[in-house]
Amino acid sequence: MTPYQAVVVGAGLSGAVMAERMASQLGWRVLVLEQRPHLGGNCYDEYDDAGVLVHKYGPHLFHTDKQQVWDYLSQFTQWRPHEHRVLSQIDGQLLPIPFNLTSIRLSFDKNEAEAMIAELIGRFGLDARVPILQLRQETSPLLQRLAEFIYQRAFVNYTSKQWGVRPEAISAAVTARVPVVVSTDDRYFTDPWQAVPADGYSAMISRILQHPAIDLQLSTPMTDRLQLDIANGKVWLDGEPFAGIVVYTGMIDQLLPGEAPLPYRSLRFEHQHLAQPQFQSATTVNYPNEEAYTRITEFKHLTGQQHAGTSIVYEYPCDYQPEQGLEPYYPIFTDEAQQRYQQYRARLAEFPQLIALGRLAEYRYFDMDDAVDNALEQFNKLRLQWTGEGSK
Ligand code: UDP
């Protein structure tokens, strides 16, 4: 007989939170299966050979406006307050991104810049945050000129590199993540809580998973221990029928062999250590146009680590090719992909033992705080089902 009441597939942020809640709130024994040799999913960070803490899968900046998420994670980590700032290399200048009033003043001559700013404020109000695709709809010649400049120099090539398609071909919500800002606020995020875990994401997620009722098994593909028969709604763990909950945080299409895979965008990372104290003036510099990479991040800016050298990472977007050892990062939000995802979800709905959770399984562009919030919410639904009790 298995000792487990639940199996979680994937030890990323979503899976870790769900495992911890089931163990600590329901008293369940939980098995977590992770196919990679480390926990944390794409949030994983580690010390590189030079001893600098780096984010293996690209920069992760925690930010949230959700008190419950902040309180939950604060049980497992101290924080280092850090407001993310990004510069974008455009026509030989470094301009603040999100594109804001300072960026406008750096890009146009004084009179034109001030006229644009006056119109922007008149039209949208001070402090407004306007998606670029919305700004492009404006009919005034001055705002059109501004929108075209920002679209052409900051967005269209970056987005084509990042997604392989032009901005109009993906959900408008994607480019709306980085709006045009009608103020001089140059922060990338405006949330009240912006910080990085004081000793890193891996340490935080490791503490989330440290509950004595959780067994974590790394380097273990799900199929080593768990078999799912989706068509007949049956599960086996270690060869025996399993009646507990399965929380699946992998790619949903992998549960449905024979079905067309969902499209994902991936990234190749080029990590470098440099024998100099600093490489660039901001945590992240975007390269929207000429270069093949989209951005360079220098980790010491965000971790605050003191070190004589510095470590940076270049991001090269690419299609997701598992045979090349790439990881899936971003769901590609075309209408067709969304529809296919909905069909797959409908099939899994007939399998109540299975909970699809997180960025990959729910085919969503979750930020880390959304992932935690979503896991807490899904846990509350599960608790209600099992115990009749709502959230405490
Ligand atoms: N984007 C852009 N230029 C930039 C920054 C962002 O065109 O300088 C677009 C691009 O399509 C990107 C999206 O805005 O995928 C969201 O950017 P964000 O920085 O939120 O992406 P993430 O950090 O999640 O990769």
Boltz pocket constraint, residues with backbone or C-beta under 6 A from the ligand:
constraints:
  - pocket:
      binder: B
      contacts: [[A, 59], [A, 88], [A, 97], [A, 154], [A, 155], [A, 156], [A, 158], [A, 159], [A, 162], [A, 174], [A, 175], [A, 176], [A, 177], [A, 178], [A, 286], [A, 288]]
      max_distance: 6.0
